[in-house]
């Protein structure tokens, strides 16, 4: 089972893979990743990697600036999706 902390760690790794020019120490749980250079193309890559990594699907309503602004926000969104997937199985 994914804990919130393990979800955050995975998201951290995925962000560093999608935006390789970010220094790891720049990326904190509450850092606005758009201010670090996440653009629309990389945001879509991030979403695709997260869906694959966690075995979830994001709906149109899930994909918004607030849900993907920080690692903490992404982790909450992913956690909700993972929990929904578990309930529907």
Contact map, one row per residue, 1 for C-alpha under 8 A:
11100000000000000000000000000000000000000000000000000000000000000000000000000000000000000
11110110000000000000000000000000000000000000000000000000000000000000000000000000000000000
11111110000000000000000000000000000000000000000000000000000000000000000000000000000000000
01111111000000000000000000000000000000000000000000000000000000000000000000110010000000000
00111111100000000000000000000000000000000000000000000000000000000000000000000000000000000
01111111110000000000000000000000000000000000000000000000000000000000000000000000000000000
01111111111000000000000000000000000000000000000000000000000000000000000000100110000000000
00011111111100000000000000001000000000000000000000000000000000000000001100100000000000000
00001111111110000000000000000000000000000000000000000000000000000000000000000000000000000
00000111111111000000000000000000000000000000000000000000000000000000000000000000000000000
00000011111111100000000000000000000000000000000001000000000000000000001001100000000000000
00000001111111110000000000100000000000000000000000000000000000000000001000000000000000000
00000000111111111000000000000000000000000000000000000000000000000000000000000000000000000
00000000011111111100000000000000000000000000010011000000000000000000000000000000000000000
00000000001111111111000000000000000000000000010000000000000000000000000000000000000000000
00000000000111111111110100000000000000000000000000000000000000000000000000000000000000000
00000000000011111111000000000000000000000000000000000000000000000000000000000000000000000
00000000000001111111000000000000000000000100110000000000000000000000000000000000000000000
00000000000000111111110000000000000011000100000000000000000000000000000000000000000000000
00000000000000111111111000000000000000000000000000000000000000000000000000000000000000000
00000000000000010011111000000000000000000000000000000000000000000000000000000000000000000
00000000000000010011111101100000000100000000000000000000000000000000000000000000000000000
00000000000000000001111111100000000000000000000000000000000000000000000000000000000000000
00000000000000010000011111100000000000000000000000000000000000000000000000000000000000000
00000000000000000000001111110000000000000000000000000000000000000000000000000000000000000
00000000000000000000011111110010000000000000000000000000000000000000000000000000000000000
00000000000100000000011111111010100000000000000000000000000000000000000000000000000000000
00000000000000000000000011111110000000000000000000000000000000000000001000000000000000000
00000001000000000000000000111110000000000000000000000000000000000000011100000000000000000
00000000000000000000000000011111000000000000000000000000000000000000011100000000000000000
00000000000000000000000001111111100000000000000000000000000000000000111000000000000000000
00000000000000000000000000000111111100000000000000000000000000000000110000000000000000000
00000000000000000000000000100011111111000000000000000000000000000000111000000000000000000
00000000000000000000000000000001111111100000000000000000000000000000100000000000000000000
00000000000000000000000000000001111111000000000000000000000000000000000000000000000000000
00000000000000000000010000000001111111000000000000000000000000000000000000000000000000000
00000000000000000010000000000000111111100000000000000000000000000000000000000000000000000
00000000000000000010000000000000111111110110000000000000000000000000000000000000000000000
00000000000000000000000000000000010011111110000000000000000000000000000000000000000000000
00000000000000000000000000000000000001111111000000000000000000000000000000000000000000000
00000000000000000000000000000000000000111111100000000000000000000000000000000000000000000
00000000000000000110000000000000000001111111110000000000000000000000000000000000000000000
00000000000000000000000000000000000001111111111000000000000000000000000000000000000000000
00000000000000000000000000000000000000011111111100000000000000000000000000000000000000000
00000000000000000100000000000000000000001111111110000000000000000000000000000000000000000
00000000000001100100000000000000000000000111111111000000000000000000000000000000000000000
00000000000000000000000000000000000000000011111111100000010000000000000000000000000000000
00000000000000000000000000000000000000000001111111110000000000000000000000000000000000000
00000000000001000000000000000000000000000000111111111000000000000000000000000000000000000
00000000001001000000000000000000000000000000011111111111000000000000000000000000000000000
00000000000000000000000000000000000000000000001111111111110000000000000000000000000000000
00000000000000000000000000000000000000000000000111111111000000000000000000000000000000000
00000000000000000000000000000000000000000000000011111110000000000000000000000000000000000
00000000000000000000000000000000000000000000000001111111000000000000000000000100010000000
00000000000000000000000000000000000000000000000001111111100000000000000000000000010000000
00000000000000000000000000000000000000000000000001110111110000000000000000000100110010000
00000000000000000000000000000000000000000000000000100011111000000000000000000000100000000
00000000000000000000000000000000000000000000001000100001111111100000000000000000100000000
00000000000000000000000000000000000000000000000000000000111111100000000000000000000000000
00000000000000000000000000000000000000000000000000000000011111100000000000000000000000000
00000000000000000000000000000000000000000000000000000000011111110000000000000000000000000
00000000000000000000000000000000000000000000000000000000011111110010000000001000000000000
00000000000000000000000000000000000000000000000000000000011111111011000000000000000000000
00000000000000000000000000000000000000000000000000000000000011111111000000000000000000000
00000000000000000000000000000000000000000000000000000000000000111111100000000000000000000
00000000000000000000000000000000000000000000000000000000000000011111100010000000000000000
00000000000000000000000000000000000000000000000000000000000001111111110011001000000000000
00000000000000000000000000000000000000000000000000000000000000111111111011000000000000000
00000000000000000000000000000011110000000000000000000000000000001111111011000000000000000
00000000000000000000000000001111100000000000000000000000000000000011111111000000000000000
00000001001100000000000000011110100000000000000000000000000000000001111111100000000000000
00000001000000000000000000001100000000000000000000000000000000000000011111110000000000000
00000000000000000000000000000000000000000000000000000000000000000111111111111000000000000
00000000001000000000000000000000000000000000000000000000000000000011111111111100000000000
00010011001000000000000000000000000000000000000000000000000000000000001111111110000000000
00010000000000000000000000000000000000000000000000000000000000000000000111111111000000000
00000000000000000000000000000000000000000000000000000000000001000010000011111111100000000
00000010000000000000000000000000000000000000000000000101000000000000000001111111110000000
00010010000000000000000000000000000000000000000000000000000000000000000000111111111000000
00000000000000000000000000000000000000000000000000000000000000000000000000011111111100000
00000000000000000000000000000000000000000000000000000001110000000000000000001111111110000
00000000000000000000000000000000000000000000000000000111000000000000000000000111111111000
00000000000000000000000000000000000000000000000000000000000000000000000000000011111111100
00000000000000000000000000000000000000000000000000000000000000000000000000000001111111110
00000000000000000000000000000000000000000000000000000001000000000000000000000000111111111
00000000000000000000000000000000000000000000000000000000000000000000000000000000011111111
00000000000000000000000000000000000000000000000000000000000000000000000000000000001111111
00000000000000000000000000000000000000000000000000000000000000000000000000000000000111111
00000000000000000000000000000000000000000000000000000000000000000000000000000000000011111
